Amino acid sequence: MTQIMVAGIVGFVVSIFLTPMLIIYFRRHGYGQEIRLEGPQSHMSKRGTPNMGGLAILAAVWLGYIVAGLIGQFTVGGGGFTASGLLILGLATALAVVGMIDDGLKVFKRRNKGLGILSKTVGQVLAALAFGILVLQFRNPDGLTPASRSLSYVRDFVAVTFPVVVFLVFIVILVYGWSNAVNFTDGLDGLAAGSMAMVMGTYVVFSFWQFRYSCFSTAEGVNLSGCYQVRDPLDIAVVCSAALGACLGFLWWNAAPAKIFMGDTGSMFLGGIVAGVSVVSRTELLMVVVGAVFVIEFVSVLIQVAAFRTTGRRPFRMTPIHHHFENGGWAETTVTIRFWLLVAISCGLAIALFYGDWLASSAG
C-alpha cells in the first residue's frame, strides 16, 4: 500500500510543479497550439495556448513509478519493478513518442494537422506489435506471463483463446482504439485529464484487490476462492496510482480556462496506459465499461465518417461528440462537467460489476 501512495504523491507533485515550467518555456519561445479552422469558433481564443503538456504527465508517471519501485525493493512484503509495469509504460512511452512527433510538427512547424493519418497509424501499430509479442514473454516462477492469449472480462475466458497471430491482431486493434479514443476525448479543457484520473483511480482499486486476493498470495487468512491469476497486480496498481496523481496535477493547470494542453504526447501516452493495463490486468472487456466515455467519443467519429461516406450526411454537428454538444449551444464547462459525471457513473458501474463477480466467484 505504501508504494501505491508514494507513486500517486510523487506523480502529483512532479506534474503540478513541472507543468507551469513547461507553460513558461513554451510561452517564452512563442510555441503554441494551432486551432482547427473547422472547429468550434469559441476555440479560436485558445490559439497560442502552450501544447505538449503531456511531457509533464509522462515524466510524472515515470518518476512516480521509479520512486515507488525503489521503495518496494527495500520494503518487507513490497515489490520492485516488474515485467507488467515496465511493459505498460514501455507501450505508453512508445505511443507518446508518436504523439510527440505529431505535436512537434504542430508547435514548431506551425502545422495544425501534424502527422498524417498513415504515419501515425504505422507508429501505433509498431508499438502495439512490440507490446503484443513481449507481453507473452517473461514467465514468472508461478508460470504466469504478463498477459494471456485468452479474452478477459474480470478473468480470462479460457474457452476464448486466440492463436498467436490473432492475439497480435487483437492487441493492435485494442491499442489503436484506446490511444485514439483518449486522443479524441482531449478536445475540451480538462476533459481527458479529469476522465483519466477517475479511470486510473478505479484501476488502483481493481489491481490492489487482485493483489490482495491473488491465487499466489502467501498472506494468512486470505480466501483464495475467487482469486485472480494476474502476474503483477501490485505493480499495476503502482502504475495506475502514478498516472492518477499525474493527471490530477496536470488538471490543476489544464482545467478551464486551460493554461496548457496535453497534446497528442499526453493523450496517446495515457491511451497506451489504458490499453496496457486492460491487457495485463486481464480485464479487456471490463475496461470498455470503465472507459465508456472514451469509447463513445471514438465510436462517434467512426459513425460520422461512415455515415458521411455512405450517405453524404453527418448524424452529428461535429465529432468527437463533445463538439456536437458545444455546437448545440452548451458551454464548454457544461459539456466537460457532464461528461465527467458520465465517467463517474461508468466507473461506479464497473466497480459494482467487479465486486459482484468476486462475490459470485468466492461464494462458488
C-alpha positions as CSV (number, residue, x, y, z in Angstrom):
1,M,0.0,0.0,0.0
2,T,2.9,2.3,0.7
3,Q,4.2,2.0,-2.8
4,I,0.8,2.9,-4.3
5,M,0.5,6.0,-2.1
6,V,4.1,7.1,-2.9
7,A,3.6,6.6,-6.6
8,G,0.5,8.8,-6.5
9,I,2.0,11.5,-4.4
10,V,5.2,11.7,-6.5
11,G,3.2,11.7,-9.7
12,F,1.0,14.6,-8.4
13,V,3.9,16.7,-7.1
14,V,6.1,16.3,-10.2
15,S,3.1,17.1,-12.5
16,I,1.8,20.1,-10.7
17,F,5.3,21.7,-10.5
18,L,6.7,20.7,-13.8
19,T,3.6,21.8,-15.8
20,P,4.0,25.5,-15.1
21,M,7.7,25.3,-16.1
22,L,6.6,24.0,-19.5
23,I,4.0,26.8,-19.7
24,I,6.7,29.4,-19.1
25,Y,9.1,27.8,-21.5
26,F,6.6,27.5,-24.4
27,R,5.2,31.0,-23.9
28,R,8.7,32.5,-23.8
29,H,9.6,30.9,-27.1
30,G,6.2,31.6,-28.7
31,Y,5.3,27.9,-29.1
32,G,1.5,27.5,-29.0
33,Q,-1.4,25.4,-30.3
34,E,-2.7,25.9,-33.8
35,I,-6.5,25.7,-33.8
36,R,-8.5,23.8,-36.5
37,L,-10.4,26.3,-38.6
38,E,-13.4,24.0,-38.9
39,G,-13.6,23.6,-35.1
40,P,-16.0,25.4,-32.8
41,Q,-15.5,29.2,-33.2
42,S,-15.3,29.6,-29.4
43,H,-12.0,27.7,-29.5
44,M,-10.3,30.4,-31.6
45,S,-9.5,32.2,-28.5
46,K,-7.3,29.3,-27.4
47,R,-4.9,29.8,-30.3
48,G,-1.3,30.1,-29.0
49,T,-2.0,28.2,-25.8
50,P,1.1,26.1,-24.9
51,N,0.9,22.5,-26.0
52,M,2.8,19.3,-25.3
53,G,1.9,19.4,-21.6
54,G,1.9,15.6,-21.8
55,L,5.6,15.8,-21.3
56,A,4.9,16.6,-17.6
57,I,2.4,13.7,-17.4
58,L,5.0,11.3,-18.9
59,A,7.8,12.5,-16.6
60,A,5.5,12.4,-13.5
61,V,4.3,8.8,-14.2
62,W,7.8,7.5,-14.8
63,L,9.2,9.2,-11.7
64,G,6.3,8.1,-9.5
65,Y,6.8,4.5,-10.7
66,I,10.5,4.6,-10.3
67,V,10.5,6.1,-6.7
68,A,7.7,3.6,-5.7
69,G,9.7,0.7,-7.2
70,L,12.9,1.6,-5.4
71,I,11.0,1.8,-2.1
72,G,9.4,-1.5,-2.8
73,Q,12.8,-3.2,-3.2
74,F,13.6,-2.3,0.4
75,T,10.2,-2.9,1.9
76,V,9.2,-6.2,3.5
77,G,6.3,-7.6,1.5
78,G,6.7,-4.9,-1.2
79,G,7.6,-5.4,-4.8
80,G,10.1,-3.8,-7.1
81,F,9.9,-3.3,-10.8
82,T,8.1,-6.0,-12.8
83,A,7.6,-7.0,-16.4
84,S,4.0,-5.9,-16.3
85,G,4.6,-2.4,-15.1
86,L,7.5,-1.9,-17.4
87,L,5.6,-3.2,-20.4
88,I,2.7,-0.9,-19.7
89,L,5.0,2.1,-19.5
90,G,7.0,1.0,-22.5
91,L,3.9,0.8,-24.7
92,A,2.7,4.2,-23.4
93,T,6.0,5.8,-23.9
94,A,6.3,4.5,-27.5
95,L,2.9,5.9,-28.3
96,A,3.9,9.2,-26.6
97,V,6.9,9.4,-29.0
98,V,4.5,9.2,-31.9
99,G,2.4,11.9,-30.3
100,M,5.4,14.0,-29.6
101,I,6.4,14.0,-33.3
102,D,2.8,15.0,-34.1
103,D,2.8,17.8,-31.5
104,G,6.3,18.9,-32.7
105,L,5.0,19.4,-36.2
106,K,2.0,21.4,-34.9
107,V,4.0,23.6,-32.5
108,F,7.4,24.1,-34.1
109,K,6.4,23.9,-37.8
110,R,3.0,25.7,-37.3
111,R,1.1,22.8,-38.9
112,N,-2.3,22.4,-37.3
113,K,-2.7,18.8,-38.5
114,G,0.6,17.4,-37.5
115,L,1.4,13.9,-38.7
116,G,-0.6,12.3,-41.4
117,I,-3.0,9.5,-40.5
118,L,-0.9,6.9,-42.2
119,S,2.3,7.8,-40.4
120,K,0.6,8.0,-37.1
121,T,-1.1,4.6,-37.6
122,V,2.2,3.0,-38.6
123,G,3.7,4.2,-35.3
124,Q,0.8,2.9,-33.3
125,V,0.8,-0.5,-35.0
126,L,4.5,-1.0,-34.5
127,A,4.2,-0.1,-30.8
128,A,1.3,-2.5,-30.4
129,L,3.1,-5.3,-32.1
130,A,6.1,-5.0,-29.9
131,F,3.9,-4.9,-26.8
132,G,1.9,-7.9,-28.0
133,I,5.0,-10.0,-28.6
134,L,6.7,-9.1,-25.3
135,V,3.6,-9.3,-23.1
136,L,3.5,-13.1,-23.8
137,Q,7.1,-13.5,-22.5
138,F,8.7,-13.2,-19.1
139,R,7.1,-16.1,-17.3
140,N,7.4,-15.8,-13.5
141,P,8.1,-18.7,-11.0
142,D,4.3,-19.3,-10.9
143,G,4.2,-19.8,-14.6
144,L,2.3,-16.6,-15.4
145,T,3.2,-14.2,-18.2
146,P,2.0,-10.6,-18.1
147,A,-0.8,-11.4,-20.4
148,S,-2.6,-14.5,-21.7
149,R,-3.9,-15.2,-25.2
150,S,-7.5,-15.5,-23.7
151,L,-10.1,-12.8,-23.9
152,S,-10.9,-11.4,-20.5
153,Y,-13.7,-9.7,-18.6
154,V,-12.7,-9.8,-15.0
155,R,-10.9,-13.0,-15.5
156,D,-9.8,-14.9,-18.6
157,F,-12.4,-16.7,-20.7
158,V,-10.3,-19.9,-21.2
159,A,-12.8,-21.0,-23.8
160,V,-11.8,-18.0,-26.0
161,T,-8.1,-18.3,-26.5
162,F,-6.6,-16.8,-29.6
163,P,-3.8,-18.2,-31.8
164,V,-0.7,-16.0,-31.5
165,V,-1.3,-14.2,-34.9
166,V,-5.0,-13.5,-33.9
167,F,-3.8,-12.3,-30.5
168,L,-1.4,-9.8,-32.1
169,V,-4.2,-8.5,-34.3
170,F,-6.4,-8.1,-31.3
171,I,-3.7,-6.2,-29.4
172,V,-3.2,-3.9,-32.4
173,I,-6.9,-3.1,-32.6
174,L,-7.0,-2.6,-28.8
175,V,-4.0,-0.3,-28.7
176,Y,-5.1,1.6,-31.8
177,G,-8.6,2.0,-30.4
178,W,-7.7,3.2,-26.9
179,S,-4.9,5.5,-27.9
180,N,-7.2,7.2,-30.4
181,A,-10.2,7.2,-28.0
182,V,-8.3,9.2,-25.4
183,N,-6.8,11.4,-28.1
184,F,-10.3,12.2,-29.4
185,T,-11.5,13.0,-25.9
186,D,-8.8,15.5,-25.4
187,G,-10.7,18.3,-27.1
188,L,-12.1,20.3,-24.1
189,D,-10.3,21.9,-21.2
190,G,-9.8,19.3,-18.5
191,L,-12.0,16.6,-20.1
192,A,-9.3,14.0,-20.8
193,A,-7.2,14.6,-17.7
194,G,-10.2,14.6,-15.3
195,S,-11.7,11.5,-17.0
196,M,-8.4,9.6,-16.9
197,A,-7.9,10.4,-13.2
198,M,-11.2,8.7,-12.5
199,V,-10.4,5.7,-14.7
200,M,-6.9,5.3,-13.1
201,G,-8.4,5.6,-9.6
202,T,-10.8,2.8,-10.4
203,Y,-8.0,0.6,-11.6
204,V,-6.0,1.3,-8.5
205,V,-8.9,-0.3,-6.6
206,F,-9.1,-3.2,-9.1
207,S,-5.5,-4.1,-9.2
208,F,-5.0,-3.7,-5.4
209,W,-7.9,-6.1,-4.9
210,Q,-6.3,-8.5,-7.3
211,F,-3.1,-8.3,-5.3
212,R,-4.9,-8.8,-2.0
213,Y,-6.8,-11.9,-3.4
214,S,-4.1,-13.3,-5.7
215,C,-4.1,-17.0,-6.3
216,F,-0.5,-17.0,-5.3
217,S,-0.9,-15.0,-2.1
218,T,1.0,-16.2,1.0
219,A,-0.8,-13.9,3.4
220,E,-2.5,-15.6,6.3
221,G,-6.3,-15.5,6.3
222,V,-6.7,-14.8,2.6
223,N,-9.6,-16.5,1.0
224,L,-8.3,-18.0,-2.3
225,S,-11.7,-18.9,-3.7
226,G,-12.4,-16.4,-6.4
227,C,-8.8,-15.5,-6.6
228,Y,-7.1,-13.7,-9.5
229,Q,-4.3,-15.1,-11.8
230,V,-2.6,-11.8,-12.6
231,R,1.1,-11.7,-12.7
232,D,2.0,-8.4,-11.1
233,P,-1.2,-6.8,-9.6
234,L,0.7,-4.6,-7.1
235,D,2.9,-3.1,-9.8
236,I,-0.1,-2.4,-12.0
237,A,-1.7,-0.6,-9.0
238,V,1.5,1.5,-8.7
239,V,1.4,2.5,-12.4
240,C,-2.2,3.4,-12.1
241,S,-1.6,5.4,-9.0
242,A,1.2,7.3,-10.6
243,A,-1.0,8.1,-13.6
244,L,-3.8,9.2,-11.3
245,G,-1.5,11.6,-9.5
246,A,0.0,12.9,-12.7
247,C,-3.5,13.6,-14.2
248,L,-4.6,15.4,-11.1
249,G,-1.5,17.6,-11.0
250,F,-1.9,18.4,-14.7
251,L,-5.6,19.1,-14.3
252,W,-4.7,22.0,-12.0
253,W,-3.3,23.8,-15.0
254,N,-5.5,22.2,-17.7
255,A,-8.9,22.9,-16.2
256,A,-10.9,25.7,-17.9
257,P,-9.6,28.1,-18.9
258,A,-6.6,25.8,-19.8
259,K,-3.2,27.3,-19.5
260,I,-1.7,24.4,-21.3
261,F,-2.9,21.4,-23.4
262,M,-1.5,17.8,-23.0
263,G,-1.4,17.4,-26.8
264,D,-1.0,14.0,-28.5
265,T,2.1,13.4,-26.4
266,G,-0.1,13.2,-23.3
267,S,-3.3,11.7,-24.7
268,M,-1.5,8.9,-26.6
269,F,0.6,8.2,-23.6
270,L,-2.5,7.9,-21.4
271,G,-4.3,5.8,-24.1
272,G,-1.3,3.4,-24.0
273,I,-1.6,3.1,-20.3
274,V,-5.3,2.3,-20.6
275,A,-4.7,-0.4,-23.3
276,G,-1.7,-1.9,-21.4
277,V,-3.4,-2.0,-18.1
278,S,-6.5,-3.7,-19.5
279,V,-4.3,-6.4,-21.0
280,V,-2.0,-7.2,-18.1
281,S,-4.8,-7.0,-15.5
282,R,-6.9,-9.4,-17.6
283,T,-9.9,-7.0,-17.9
284,E,-10.1,-6.0,-21.6
285,L,-13.9,-6.1,-21.7
286,L,-14.4,-4.5,-18.2
287,M,-12.2,-1.6,-19.4
288,V,-14.9,-0.9,-22.0
289,V,-17.3,-0.2,-19.1
290,V,-14.7,1.9,-17.1
291,G,-13.7,3.9,-20.1
292,A,-17.2,4.1,-21.6
293,V,-16.9,7.8,-22.4
294,F,-13.7,7.3,-24.3
295,V,-15.4,4.5,-26.3
296,I,-18.4,6.8,-27.0
297,E,-16.0,9.6,-28.3
298,F,-14.2,7.1,-30.6
299,V,-17.4,5.5,-31.9
300,S,-19.0,8.9,-32.6
301,V,-16.1,9.6,-35.0
302,L,-16.5,6.2,-36.7
303,I,-20.2,6.7,-37.1
304,Q,-19.7,10.3,-38.5
305,V,-17.1,9.1,-41.1
306,A,-19.1,6.0,-42.1
307,A,-22.4,7.9,-42.5
308,F,-20.9,10.7,-44.5
309,R,-19.0,8.3,-46.9
310,T,-22.1,6.1,-47.4
311,T,-25.0,8.6,-47.3
312,G,-23.3,12.0,-47.7
313,R,-25.0,13.1,-44.4
314,R,-23.5,13.7,-40.9
315,P,-25.5,12.5,-38.0
316,F,-23.7,14.8,-35.6
317,R,-23.0,18.5,-35.9
318,M,-19.3,17.7,-35.3
319,T,-17.2,15.0,-33.9
320,P,-15.8,13.9,-31.5
321,I,-19.2,14.0,-29.9
322,H,-18.3,16.6,-27.2
323,H,-18.2,19.1,-30.1
324,H,-21.7,18.1,-31.1
325,F,-23.0,19.5,-27.8
326,E,-20.8,22.5,-28.0
327,N,-22.1,23.4,-31.4
328,G,-25.6,22.9,-30.0
329,G,-25.1,25.7,-27.6
330,W,-23.7,24.1,-24.5
331,A,-20.9,25.9,-22.7
332,E,-17.6,24.1,-22.8
333,T,-17.5,23.8,-19.0
334,T,-21.1,22.3,-19.0
335,V,-20.0,19.6,-21.5
336,T,-16.9,18.8,-19.5
337,I,-18.7,18.5,-16.2
338,R,-21.5,16.4,-17.6
339,F,-19.0,14.1,-19.3
340,W,-17.1,13.8,-16.0
341,L,-20.4,12.7,-14.4
342,L,-20.8,10.1,-17.1
343,V,-17.2,8.8,-16.4
344,A,-18.0,8.7,-12.6
345,I,-21.2,6.7,-13.4
346,S,-19.3,4.2,-15.6
347,C,-16.5,3.8,-13.1
348,G,-19.1,3.2,-10.3
349,L,-20.9,0.6,-12.5
350,A,-17.6,-1.1,-13.3
351,I,-16.7,-1.3,-9.6
352,A,-20.1,-2.9,-8.9
353,L,-19.6,-5.4,-11.7
354,F,-16.1,-6.2,-10.5
355,Y,-17.2,-6.7,-6.9
356,G,-20.3,-8.7,-8.0
357,D,-18.0,-11.1,-9.9
358,W,-15.8,-11.5,-6.9
359,L,-18.8,-12.3,-4.6
360,A,-20.1,-14.8,-7.1
361,S,-16.7,-16.5,-7.6
362,S,-15.8,-16.6,-3.9
363,A,-19.2,-18.0,-3.0
364,G,-18.8,-20.7,-5.5
